[in-house]
Amino acid sequence: MKVALSARAFAGLLIALALATLSLLAAGPRAAADSSVSTIAAHLRESAVYVDPEASNLLSQADANALQKKIEGADKPVFVAVLPADYPTENLFTDLRTATGVTGLYAVRLGERFDARADPAVLPSAAVRNLVTSVQGESDVATQLDDFTDRALANMGGSAPAGWSGSDGDGISSTALITAGAVLVAGGAGAYTLVRVNRRRHVQEQRAALERLRVVVDEDITAFGEELDRLDFHPAEPGADDPMRADYEHALDAYEKAKSFMAAAMRPEDVRAVTEALEDGRFSLARLAARRAGDPLPERRPPCFFDPRHGPSVADATWTPSGGAPREVPVCAADRTRLADGRDPVIREVDTDYGRRPYWEAGPAYGPWAGGYFGGGILPGLLIGTMLGSMMAAPAYASDYGAGYGDFGGGYEGGDMSGADFDTGSFGDFGGGGGGGDFGGGDFGGGF
């Protein structure tokens, strides 16, 4: 039987099809019916969030749009995919990263499970593991992805891919618009007076923070100087060679730099250069000790998390702070033994308004102090869930104490089209070291 359509009915059908097409195009993070890795990757190159049609019950359209707006507005290379529980997992992270071809942090909610991987250029694997662990207990998908994203954006480096339009669409940040509007509204002499008062108060607070921090830094400098004094080495002694002398001279130079940087410090963030010099000097002493003993040269590792004065770490160990989630931290040989025996590590405590406390429970000024010791982006993952970590993640922190940690080594990259030319080994298996989730204990094959 043939059905004849009138011109009006035919036109109505065309309009309905057009509206349906426009609705699909405007769906934002919603995906097309084809959910292959290549489709997901193509979507992520254009926007930050992908939700598989079969996983639409996990994350609402409104929550997906809000998450996308947050990520793209922050200009960070965070990629989020929400997939059904039965989605094929073998090599998922590696294949997704390869197909996307963009350096960044990749997070996947797969049914009831969650995990993430990142290029080391934007966030080290230890920090990724700790970030994932910090949200593993959250069953609500929107809350979990939102918390993970907030912590990741506060701690990672890099910038968003050029293909993202950003939340404002015109290249002008919301912060800039809000600030400009506030200045215009305030206007006049009243605003000028307020700015002067706030500036004066800010300077006074920074000076007070620096003076409290100076006590701790001076202790660090003194401790390193005592190490040099105890060192039984003379450049002209029998058996000394040029590499030994170079290590020794480098350590002496680091000591002098630390004293000079501290003498010139005007703000808490200036302290970072001091602790960077001390960390560098202690590593030189570790190299010197290995050369003199005929041992292999040590790899460059961050200092002991519990007290940087313990010197370079020898391994990573699992540690759980009071009221926090387990995380891996770099430890010296002595603290590794203590933890293995079930004893408490020897922790660096500092004076606070509430008595002696571990440095991660002290004021925000300790961010730059710790940042100088723990370079390369490792610090954010170590401090998740601690008082200092929460302070450093607050929007006002950077304006008060400098980034302090977000640009360790000035080497953060991200958002660049790096294709498939990346170190797959740095990503590990799903649930097997690269992230920290429980995706079948490695069911994602040689994933990220």
N, C-alpha and C positions, 0 to 999 in steps of 0.2 A: 504494500500500500504506500503510495507516495503522499507526502504531506506538503502542501503548498503554503509558503510563507508570504504574507503580504510584505510590501516594502517597509511598512512601519515596524512589523514584527522582526524583519531581518535587521533593520537598523538598531532595534532594541537589543537584539542578540549580540551584535557587534559591540555596542556600548557596554553590555555586561561583561563580555570577554575582555575589553580594554580595561575596565575598572578592576577586574580580577588580576590582570597582569600588573597594573600599577600597584595594587595592594601587595603582591608578592615582591615587587621591586623595593617597596618602602618598608619591608619587614625588618630592616636593620640586621641584627644579629641572626635572624632566622635563616636557615639553610635551605638549599634546593633539595629536591627529592634524592638526587644522587649524593651519597655521603661518603664517597671514596676519599682517600687521603689527599688526592690531588684537588678535589673539590673543596675540602676543608682548608687546604693550604691557600688556594686561590682566594677564598673568602677572607682568610686572616691577613693576606697581603693588603686587603682593602679596608678591613675593620678589625677591631681588637677581639671581638667575641663571636664565637660560632656556637650555635645550638642545633643539634641534630633534630630533625622533625620528630623522630621517635623518642626523643628525650625532652620534648617540650613540657612534659609534666614535671620535670625536675627544676626548671628555671622559667619563670614567666617572662612574657615579652617585655613588660615594664622593668623587671629586674635586670634583664639582659641589656636593655637600652641604657639603664642607669649605670651599669658596670662598664659598658663600652664608653659612655661619655666620660666617666671618671678616668679611665685609662688613657684615652686619647687626649683628654684635657691636661693630663700630667706629662704628656710628651715622653713616655717611657715605653720601651719595646716589650710589653707584656701581652702574651697571646693566650686566650682562654678558650677551651673547647669543652662542651658538655655533650657527652655521648651516651647511648644506651648501654646497659650492662653487658649485652651480648656482642658488642662491637669487637671485631678481631683485634687482639692485643699484641700479636707478635711484631716486634720491631716498630711499634707504633710511634714512639717518640723520635727515634732516629729517622724513620720514613717521613714523619711530619716536618721535622726540622729540615731535612734534605729538600722536600718538595716546596716548603715555604721559602727557603734560601735566605732567611733573614736572621741576623744575630739577635738573640733576645732570650726572654724567660718564657717557657711554655708550660701551662698548667692544664691538666685534664681531669675533669670529673667524669667518671665512667660508672654509671649506675650509682652504687653506694660507696664507691671507692674514689680516692683522690690522690694525685701525685703531681710532681712537677720536675722539670729539668731546665738547665740554663747553660748558655755559653759562658765559660769562665770570664770572658771579657766584660760581662755585665754583672755577674754574681757568682762567687765560688761555690763549688758543690757542697761544701760544709754549711754555708749559709742557706742554700736551698733546702738541704735536709732539715735544718732547724726550723725554717719557715713552714715546711710541710708538716712537721711534727706538731708545731704550735696550733694547727687548726684541725688535726686529725679527729679530735673528739666532737667536732661540730656536725650534727646530722642535717641541719637545714642547709640546703645547697646555697641559697642566696647569701646567707650569713657567712658560710664558710668561704665562698669565693670573694665576698666583700672584705672579710678580715684578711684573707691571704693577700689580696690586691693592695689593701692599705699598707700592710707591713712591707710588701715587696716594693711598692712605689717609694716608700720612705727610705729604703736601704740600698736599692740597686742603682747601677749607673746606666749609661747609654741614652739614646734618644729614639723616639718613635720613627717608624718607616716613613719615607716621603709620601707613600701612597695613602696614608691616613689623612683625612681632612682636618681632624681635630674637632673638639667640641664647639668651638666658636665659629669655625669656618672662615674667618677672615684674617687669621694669623695674629689677632690681638688677644692676649690672655685675659681671662676673667679677672684675675688679680689686678692687672693693669687698669682695666676699666673701673673696677670697684674703687681702687686707690684714687684714680683721677676724679671719680665722682665725689668721693669723700672730701677731697681737697677743695673741690669747687663749692660743695655745700657748706663746708666749714667756713672757708673764705676769711679774708680780712685779718685784722690785728689779733682777733681771738685765736685763730688757727696758728698764727705765728708764735704767740705766747705759749700755746699748748705744746707746739713742737719743741720750743726751747726748754720748757720744763721737763718734757719726756726725755729729751736728749741728755740733759744734765743728770737726771735720775739714772738713765741707762749707763752713762759713763761711771757714775758712782758705784752702781751694782757690779759693773765689770771689774773695777779696781778692787772691790772687796773680794770678788771671786778669785781674782788673780793672786791676791795676797794669801788667801787660804790655800790655793793650789801651789803657791811658791814653796811652802813648807814641804809638801810631798815631793816636788821636783828636786829641791835641794837635797832631800834624802836620797833620791835616785842618783844624782850626780856624785854625792859623797860615796855611796856604795860602789859605784863604778870606779871612782878614784882609788878606793881601798883595794879593789880587785887588781888594779894596775900595780899598786904598791906591793901586794903580796906575790905578784908574778915573779917567779924565779927565772928571769930571762935577761940576757944582755946581748945586744946586737953583735958584740965581738967575741962571744963565747965560742968555744970549740963546737963544731957541728952546726952552727947557725948558718943558714944560707939566705939568699936574696928573698925568696918567697916568705920565709919566716920574718925577716926584717921588715918586709913590706906590710905584713899583717900587723906587726907590732906598731909600726909607725902610723898605720891607719887607725888603730885603736887609740893611740895618743891624740891624733888629730880629732877623732870623734869626741874625746873628752874635752878638748879645748873648744870645739864647736858648741858642745852642749852648754858649757859655762858662758860662752859669748852670747848664744841665743837667749839664754835665760836672763842675762843682764840687760838685754835689749827688749825683752818682752813688755808689751804695753797692754795686751788683752789676753784673755784665757786662750783664745785660738792660736796665739803665738807660741804656746807651749808645745804644740805638735812638733815643731822643728827640733825642739830639745830632745823629746823622747825618740824621735826618728834617729837622731845622732847617737843616742845611747844604745838603741837596738842595733844599729850598724856596728858600733864599737864592740859590743859583746859578741856579735857574730865573728868579727875579726879575731877576737881572743879564742873563740872555739876552733877556728881554722888553725891558729897558731898552735894550740894544744894538740890537735890531730897531727900536724906536721912533725912536732917534736916527738910524739909517741910512735910515729910511723904508721898511724891509722889512716883509713880512707877519709878524705875531706868530708865534713858534714854537709848535708843538703841545706839550702836556705829555708828555714822554717820560722814561723812567728815565735815570739818568746812564750814562756809559760803563762797561761791565762790567769792563773791564780795570783801570781806575783811576777811581773816582768823582770824583777831583779834576779830571779832564779836562772835567767839566761835562756838561750834558745831551747825550744821544746824538742823532744825526741820522738813523740808520737801523739796521736789523738786518742782521747779517752772519753767515755760516756759519763756525764755528770748531770745531776738534777738539782737546780737551785731550789731553795725553800719556796714552796708554792708555785713553782714553775714546771715546765715540761723538760724532759730529758733532751740533752744536746751534746754534740761532740765538741770538745775543746782541746786545744794544744796544751800538753803538759810536759814538765821536766821529768827526768828519770825518777827523782825522789817522790814527786806527787803521783806519778803513775803507780809506783809501788804502794803508796798509801791507799789510793783508791782501790787497787786490786785486793788489798788486805781488809777492805771495808772501813778504813779509817778516813778522817777528814783531811783534805789537803791543807797546806799552809797558805792561808789567804792574806792578801795585802789589805789591811784595814787602814782607814783614814779617819780623821776627826770630822764629825758632823755636829749639827745642833742637837742630835739625839745620841751622842756618844760615838764610840768607835764602831764603824761599819765597814763592810767590804766596799771597795771603790765603786762597784756597780750599783750600790745602794746610796751613793753620795750625790752631790749636786751635779747639775748639768755641765759645769765647767770641766768635769773629768772626761767629757767626750773627746775633746782635742788631745788630752793627755793620753787616753787609751788609743786614740786614733793614730798617734805617732808610733806606737808600739805595734799595733796590729794592722799593718797595711794590706793592700791588695783586696779590700772589700770583705775580709773575714769577720770584722767586728760586728756588723749588724746581726749576723746569724748567731754570734755568741751571746749577744745581749738581749735577745728577744725575751720578753716577759719580765725583765728586770726593771727596776726603777729608772736606771740610766737609759736603758734601751727605749723605754716609753717616752722619756723626756726628749731624746734625740729624734724620735719619730714625730714629735709635735711640730706643726707648721711654724711656730714662732722660734724654734730652736736655731735655725740657720741665721736668722737675723740677730739673735742674741750672742751666739757663740761660734758662728761660722759653720760651714758644712761639717768640719771636724772629722768626718768619716766617709762621706759620700763620694769623694773623689780620690780615694787612696792611690797614690802614685801617679795621679793625673792620667791614668791609662785606661779609663773606662771607655768602652765603645759600645755600639749597639744600634740596631735599627738599620744597619747597612746590609745591602744585598750581597751576602757572601757566598751565595749558591750552596753547593754541596761540599765545598772545600772547608771542612771544619773537623775538629778532633772528636770523632765519635766516642773514643775511649773515655773522654772526660765526662760523659753523660751517664755511663754505667747502665745497669739493668733496672727496669721498673721494680721498685721495692728492693733493689739490691745494691744501693750505694749512691746512685746519682741524685735521688730525691729523698724519699723517706716514707713513702706511702706503702700500702699493703696490696698492691696489684698482683696478687698471687705469688709473691715472693720471687718475682723475676719472670712472670708469665709474659711480660712484654719483650721477651727475647733480648737481644743485645740492644735494647732501647736506648734511650738517651744516655 
